[in-house]
C-alpha cells in the first residue's frame, strides 16, 4: 500500500509528468516544429485509438456469445469496409501533408536576428542570407568537445580556434550550425529542447542547427550507447547575449594562448635538461 501511495505521488508531481508524452521544446524553432508535428500525429492517433477500442468494446458487449446461439454466416458489410479503408487512406494523406508542411521548418535554418552574432558559412545547412555561427561538435568517449569558428571542421588546430569541453556557449538570436563528428565510436548528440537527435559517426560529418531566442541553460545527453560510461556523457548548451559571447570568446582565446605559452616554456626547459 505504501509503495502504491509513493508511486502515485511521484506520478502526480508536475515535474515527473513534464514532457512525459510529448517531446521537449521551447529552446529553438526546429524543436518547436518537431513537438508540434508530434502532437498533431499523437492527437490523430488518439482519436483513432478511442474509436477503434470503443467499437471493439461495444461489439464485445452487444454481440457477446449466448448459450445455444449459432453465429450467423454473412459475407460482411461492403460499405463499411470501403468506408474504413478510405478513412485510413485520408488519415495517411493528412499526416503526409502536415509532415511536408512542417518539414522545411525543421530542416532549413532561419536567419539570425539583427542583433545576433553574425558570420558567414559555406557547405553546411545555411539560412537564406548565408549568415550563421558554426560550432564543431566532436564526440569522444565520454565527453563532447566544442570548437568555435567557421574553419573548425578542417582547420581547428592550425587556426588555434577557441574550444570548450562538455558545455557549449552560444549567442542568443543567432542561427547556430553544428558540424558533428566522432573520433572513436558512434555517438548521438541530443539536447531535447533544441531539436532532434543527430548521430556522430566516425569518418563522417553530420549537421544540425538551432536558434535560441533567450539566455538559458539547456541539458542534453549522448543518445547512442557508446560504452560503459555512456550515461556520464552529458551535454550542456549555455545561451548568452551576443556581447557576452564575444567577451567569452576573447577570454577563451587568451586562456589557450597562455596555456600554449606555458607548454612551450616547459618543453624548452625539458629539452635543456635532457642536454645536460
C-alpha positions as CSV (number, residue, x, y, z in Angstrom):
1,X,0.0,0.0,0.0
2,X,2.8,2.4,0.9
3,X,4.5,1.6,-2.4
4,X,1.3,2.4,-4.3
5,X,1.0,5.7,-2.5
6,X,4.6,6.7,-3.2
7,X,4.3,5.7,-6.8
8,X,1.1,7.8,-7.1
9,X,2.7,10.8,-5.5
10,X,5.7,10.6,-7.9
11,X,3.4,10.3,-10.9
12,X,1.2,13.2,-9.7
13,X,4.2,15.5,-9.4
14,X,4.2,18.1,-12.2
15,X,7.9,17.7,-12.8
16,X,7.5,13.9,-13.2
17,X,4.9,14.4,-15.9
18,X,6.7,17.2,-17.7
19,X,7.1,16.1,-21.3
20,X,6.2,12.6,-20.3
21,X,4.2,12.0,-23.5
22,X,5.3,14.8,-25.8
23,X,8.9,15.8,-26.7
24,X,10.6,18.8,-25.1
25,X,10.5,22.1,-26.9
26,X,10.8,25.8,-26.3
27,X,14.6,26.2,-26.9
28,X,14.7,26.6,-30.7
29,X,12.2,26.9,-33.7
30,X,13.1,23.5,-35.1
31,X,12.4,21.8,-31.7
32,X,9.1,23.6,-31.6
33,X,8.2,22.4,-35.1
34,X,9.2,18.8,-34.1
35,X,7.0,19.0,-31.0
36,X,4.1,20.5,-32.9
37,X,4.2,17.7,-35.6
38,X,4.5,15.1,-32.9
39,X,1.4,16.4,-31.1
40,X,-0.7,16.6,-34.3
41,X,0.1,12.9,-35.1
42,X,-0.5,12.0,-31.4
43,X,-3.9,13.6,-31.4
44,X,-5.0,11.9,-34.6
45,X,-3.7,8.6,-33.3
46,X,-5.6,9.2,-30.0
47,X,-8.9,9.7,-31.8
48,X,-8.4,6.6,-33.9
49,X,-7.5,4.6,-30.8
50,X,-10.6,5.7,-29.0
51,X,-12.9,5.0,-32.0
52,X,-11.4,1.6,-32.6
53,X,-11.3,0.5,-29.0
54,X,-14.8,1.9,-28.4
55,X,-16.2,0.0,-31.4
56,X,-14.4,-3.2,-30.1
57,X,-15.8,-2.8,-26.6
58,X,-19.3,-2.1,-28.0
59,X,-19.1,-5.2,-30.2
60,X,-17.9,-7.4,-27.3
61,X,-20.8,-6.3,-25.1
62,X,-23.5,-6.1,-27.7
63,X,-22.7,-9.3,-29.5
64,X,-21.4,-11.4,-26.7
65,X,-22.0,-15.2,-27.1
66,X,-25.2,-16.6,-25.7
67,X,-25.9,-20.1,-24.7
68,X,-27.2,-22.1,-27.6
69,X,-26.8,-19.3,-30.1
70,X,-25.4,-20.1,-33.6
71,X,-23.2,-17.5,-35.3
72,X,-24.7,-16.1,-38.5
73,X,-22.5,-16.7,-41.6
74,X,-22.5,-13.5,-43.6
75,X,-20.3,-12.0,-46.2
76,X,-19.8,-8.7,-44.4
77,X,-20.6,-5.1,-44.9
78,X,-19.0,-3.9,-48.1
79,X,-19.9,-0.2,-47.5
80,X,-18.3,-0.3,-44.0
81,X,-15.2,-2.0,-45.3
82,X,-14.8,0.6,-48.1
83,X,-15.5,3.3,-45.6
84,X,-12.8,2.5,-43.1
85,X,-10.3,1.8,-45.9
86,X,-11.0,5.2,-47.4
87,X,-10.9,6.8,-43.9
88,X,-7.5,5.3,-43.2
89,X,-6.2,6.5,-46.5
90,X,-7.5,10.0,-45.8
91,X,-5.7,10.0,-42.4
92,X,-2.4,9.0,-44.0
93,X,-2.8,11.7,-46.6
94,X,-3.5,14.3,-43.9
95,X,-0.4,13.2,-41.9
96,X,1.7,13.2,-45.0
97,X,0.6,16.8,-46.0
98,X,1.1,18.1,-42.5
99,X,4.6,16.5,-42.3
100,X,5.8,18.1,-45.5
101,X,4.4,21.4,-44.4
102,X,6.3,21.2,-41.1
103,X,9.5,19.7,-42.6
104,X,11.1,22.8,-44.0
105,X,10.9,24.5,-40.6
106,X,12.7,21.5,-39.1
107,X,15.4,21.1,-41.7
108,X,16.1,24.7,-43.0
109,X,17.6,27.1,-40.5
110,X,16.2,30.7,-40.4
111,X,18.1,33.9,-40.5
112,X,19.7,35.2,-37.3
113,X,18.1,38.2,-35.7
114,X,19.5,41.7,-36.4
115,X,21.2,41.8,-33.0
116,X,22.6,38.2,-33.3
117,X,26.2,37.2,-33.7
118,X,26.6,37.2,-37.5
119,X,29.2,35.5,-39.6
120,X,29.3,33.7,-43.0
121,X,29.2,29.9,-43.6
122,X,29.7,27.6,-46.6
123,X,28.8,23.9,-47.4
124,X,26.5,23.5,-44.5
125,X,22.8,24.0,-43.8
126,X,22.6,27.7,-44.3
127,X,20.0,30.3,-43.6
128,X,18.6,32.3,-46.5
129,X,21.1,35.2,-46.0
130,X,24.0,32.7,-45.6
131,X,24.9,34.1,-42.1
132,X,25.3,31.8,-39.2
133,X,27.7,30.7,-36.5
134,X,29.4,27.4,-36.9
135,X,30.3,25.2,-33.9
136,X,32.1,21.9,-34.4
137,X,30.9,19.1,-32.1
138,X,33.5,16.4,-31.6
139,X,32.4,13.3,-29.7
140,X,34.8,11.0,-27.9
141,X,34.4,8.5,-25.1
142,X,33.0,10.1,-22.9
143,X,32.9,13.8,-23.4
144,X,31.9,16.5,-26.0
145,X,34.4,19.0,-27.4
146,X,33.2,22.2,-29.0
147,X,35.3,24.3,-31.3
148,X,34.1,27.7,-32.4
149,X,34.5,29.2,-35.8
150,X,33.8,28.5,-39.5
151,X,37.1,26.8,-40.1
152,X,36.7,24.3,-37.3
153,X,35.9,21.3,-39.4
154,X,39.3,21.1,-41.1
155,X,41.5,23.9,-39.6
156,X,40.7,24.0,-35.9
157,X,44.3,23.4,-34.7
158,X,46.0,25.4,-37.4
159,X,43.7,28.3,-36.7
160,X,44.1,28.0,-33.0
161,X,40.4,28.3,-32.6
162,X,38.8,28.6,-29.2
163,X,37.2,25.5,-27.7
164,X,35.5,24.1,-24.7
165,X,34.5,20.8,-23.2
166,X,31.1,19.5,-22.2
167,X,29.4,22.9,-22.1
168,X,28.8,24.8,-25.4
169,X,28.4,28.5,-25.2
170,X,26.4,30.2,-27.9
171,X,24.9,33.7,-28.6
172,X,21.1,34.3,-28.5
173,X,19.1,35.3,-31.5
174,X,21.7,33.6,-33.7
175,X,21.4,30.6,-36.1
176,X,24.0,28.1,-34.9
177,X,25.0,25.4,-37.3
178,X,26.6,22.3,-35.7
179,X,29.2,20.2,-37.6
180,X,29.1,16.9,-35.7
181,X,31.9,14.3,-35.8
182,X,33.2,11.4,-33.8
183,X,36.8,10.4,-33.1
184,X,36.1,6.8,-31.9
185,X,32.7,5.1,-31.9
186,X,29.1,6.2,-32.9
187,X,27.6,8.7,-30.5
188,X,24.5,10.8,-30.8
189,X,24.1,14.5,-30.0
190,X,20.8,15.2,-28.3
191,X,19.6,18.3,-26.4
192,X,15.9,17.7,-26.4
193,X,14.8,21.4,-26.0
194,X,16.9,22.3,-29.1
195,X,15.8,19.7,-31.6
196,X,16.1,16.0,-32.6
197,X,19.0,13.5,-32.2
198,X,21.9,13.6,-34.6
199,X,24.4,10.8,-34.9
200,X,28.1,11.4,-34.7
201,X,29.7,8.7,-36.9
202,X,33.5,8.2,-37.3
203,X,34.7,9.3,-40.7
204,X,31.6,11.5,-41.4
205,X,30.3,14.9,-40.7
206,X,26.6,15.4,-39.9
207,X,24.9,18.7,-39.4
208,X,22.2,20.2,-37.2
209,X,21.1,23.7,-36.3
210,X,19.3,25.6,-33.6
211,X,18.4,29.2,-32.7
212,X,17.9,30.2,-29.1
213,X,15.8,33.4,-28.5
214,X,16.7,34.0,-24.9
215,X,19.5,33.3,-22.4
216,X,19.4,29.9,-20.6
217,X,21.0,26.6,-19.9
218,X,19.8,23.5,-21.8
219,X,20.6,20.0,-20.8
220,X,21.4,17.0,-23.1
221,X,22.8,13.6,-23.3
222,X,24.6,11.2,-25.7
223,X,21.7,9.2,-27.1
224,X,23.7,6.3,-28.5
225,X,25.1,3.5,-26.3
226,X,28.8,4.2,-26.7
227,X,30.5,2.3,-23.9
228,X,30.5,1.6,-20.2
229,X,30.4,5.3,-19.2
230,X,27.8,6.3,-21.8
231,X,25.5,7.6,-19.0
232,X,28.1,10.1,-17.9
233,X,28.4,11.7,-21.4
234,X,26.1,14.6,-20.8
235,X,25.9,17.8,-22.8
236,X,25.2,21.4,-21.9
237,X,24.3,24.4,-24.1
238,X,24.5,27.8,-22.5
239,X,22.9,30.7,-24.4
240,X,24.2,34.2,-23.6
241,X,23.7,37.7,-25.2
242,X,25.9,38.3,-28.2
243,X,28.1,40.8,-26.4
244,X,28.8,38.4,-23.6
245,X,29.5,35.7,-26.1
246,X,32.1,37.8,-27.8
247,X,33.8,38.6,-24.5
248,X,33.8,34.9,-23.6
249,X,35.5,34.0,-26.9
250,X,38.2,36.5,-26.3
251,X,38.7,35.1,-22.8
252,X,38.9,31.5,-24.2
253,X,41.5,32.6,-26.8
254,X,43.6,34.3,-24.1
255,X,43.5,31.3,-21.9
256,X,44.5,29.0,-24.7
257,X,47.4,31.3,-25.7
258,X,48.6,31.4,-22.1
259,X,48.4,27.6,-21.8
260,X,50.3,27.2,-25.1
261,X,53.0,29.6,-23.8
262,X,53.4,27.6,-20.6
263,X,53.7,24.3,-22.6
264,X,56.3,25.9,-24.9
265,X,58.3,27.1,-21.9
266,X,58.1,23.7,-20.2
267,X,59.2,22.0,-23.4
268,X,62.2,24.3,-23.7
269,X,63.2,23.5,-20.0
270,X,62.8,19.8,-20.5
271,X,64.9,20.0,-23.7
272,X,67.6,21.9,-21.9
273,X,67.6,19.4,-19.0
274,X,67.9,16.5,-21.4
275,X,71.0,18.0,-23.0
276,X,72.9,18.3,-19.7
